[in-house]
Amino acid sequence: MLDAVDAATGGEPPRLLDLAGGTGTITLRALAHFRTVTATVVDQDPVLLALARASLDERAAVVAADLNDSSWVESLPHREFDAVLTATAMHWLPEQRLNELYSEIRGLLRPGGVFINADQMADDGLPAFGKRLLEREDARRDARYAAGAVLSWRDWWDKVRADESFAELIAEHDRIYPPERGTHTEWLPPVSWHLEALRGAGFAEAGILWRGGPDAAVIGVR
Ligand SMILES: C[S@@+](CC[C@H](N)C(=O)[O-])C[C@H]1O[C@@H](n2cnc3c(N)ncnc32)[C@H](O)[C@@H]1O
């Protein structure tokens, strides 16, 4: 992702938007990679945003907004970005809303700016073998969880809930993501859906920036 940002800016300090950025994982890497950079993390989860505020520095702004509501753009400190970056998040949004969001994102990019979405996106050419790749990936991940090498999303949340200092933020989190509803629907279209949606949203170029097994990153260039 950051290589693509470099290519888009020609080495000039980038202005980045980290969409549904959670704790700011992408922004943290961007702050380490670019000495001069302006970043904005947008998310609606109060717990994750509090962690982002605590771990990022003054080069990053942290904004609370709901991407399901098209007025989210009004919460941003800038209206023009060199790159909009997002990972493992767009599958939380329903199809129609994601189509609209792709247009809104394009509207926030300067000409030549890039949007990159990394997520689980099947390769259309591998309908059956892709499922086997995914099963293997899931099994490997479950083994890492079982070995305690890494926390699952659910176990991570259990740890946060067990920490009293998060009680108020957890109450807010539960209002936004009621536990009885589950946090999100999983809508995971293949890579072709994303490329078509990017073209439909008016991006001048749309393609695959990266692929690793069942996961991919698509890029749209304004
Ligand atoms: C799996 S996390 C990924 C976070 C981050 N991009 C990362 O890779 O570490 C998905 C994120 O999408 C955010 N999200 C989902 N729906 C959202 C919405 N409607 N508005 C804002 N953020 C949303 C969630 O709050 C969560 O932080």
PDBQT file of the ligand as one rigid body, heavy atoms in Angstrom, charges set to zero:
ROOT
HETATM    1  C1  LIG A 301     -11.577  -5.684  11.299  1.00  0.00    +0.000 C 
HETATM    2  S1  LIG A 301     -11.560  -3.985  11.708  1.00  0.00    +0.000 S 
HETATM    3  C2  LIG A 301     -10.190  -3.397  10.721  1.00  0.00    +0.000 C 
HETATM    4  C3  LIG A 301      -9.538  -2.185  11.330  1.00  0.00    +0.000 C 
HETATM    5  C4  LIG A 301      -8.277  -1.719  10.613  1.00  0.00    +0.000 C 
HETATM    6  N1  LIG A 301      -8.541  -1.327   9.250  1.00  0.00    +0.000 N 
HETATM    7  C5  LIG A 301      -7.209  -2.776  10.669  1.00  0.00    +0.000 C 
HETATM    8  O1  LIG A 301      -6.948  -3.427   9.637  1.00  0.00    +0.000 OA
HETATM    9  O2  LIG A 301      -6.613  -2.944  11.721  1.00  0.00    +0.000 OA
HETATM   10  C6  LIG A 301     -12.983  -3.327  10.845  1.00  0.00    +0.000 C 
HETATM   11  C7  LIG A 301     -13.244  -1.882  11.222  1.00  0.00    +0.000 C 
HETATM   12  O3  LIG A 301     -14.288  -1.334  10.434  1.00  0.00    +0.000 OA
HETATM   13  C8  LIG A 301     -14.983  -0.411  11.255  1.00  0.00    +0.000 C 
HETATM   14  N2  LIG A 301     -16.297  -0.143  10.709  1.00  0.00    +0.000 N 
HETATM   15  C9  LIG A 301     -17.227  -1.063  10.331  1.00  0.00    +0.000 A 
HETATM   16  N3  LIG A 301     -18.345  -0.464   9.913  1.00  0.00    +0.000 NA
HETATM   17  C10 LIG A 301     -18.131   0.872  10.028  1.00  0.00    +0.000 A 
HETATM   18  C11 LIG A 301     -18.935   2.012   9.768  1.00  0.00    +0.000 A 
HETATM   19  N4  LIG A 301     -20.188   1.899   9.312  1.00  0.00    +0.000 N 
HETATM   20  N5  LIG A 301     -18.400   3.223  10.016  1.00  0.00    +0.000 NA
HETATM   21  C12 LIG A 301     -17.128   3.346  10.483  1.00  0.00    +0.000 A 
HETATM   22  N6  LIG A 301     -16.331   2.300  10.751  1.00  0.00    +0.000 NA
HETATM   23  C13 LIG A 301     -16.824   1.076  10.528  1.00  0.00    +0.000 A 
HETATM   24  C14 LIG A 301     -15.062  -1.137  12.583  1.00  0.00    +0.000 C 
HETATM   25  O4  LIG A 301     -15.396  -0.280  13.653  1.00  0.00    +0.000 OA
HETATM   26  C15 LIG A 301     -13.661  -1.721  12.688  1.00  0.00    +0.000 C 
HETATM   27  O5  LIG A 301     -12.764  -0.849  13.293  1.00  0.00    +0.000 OA
ENDROOT
TORSDOF 0
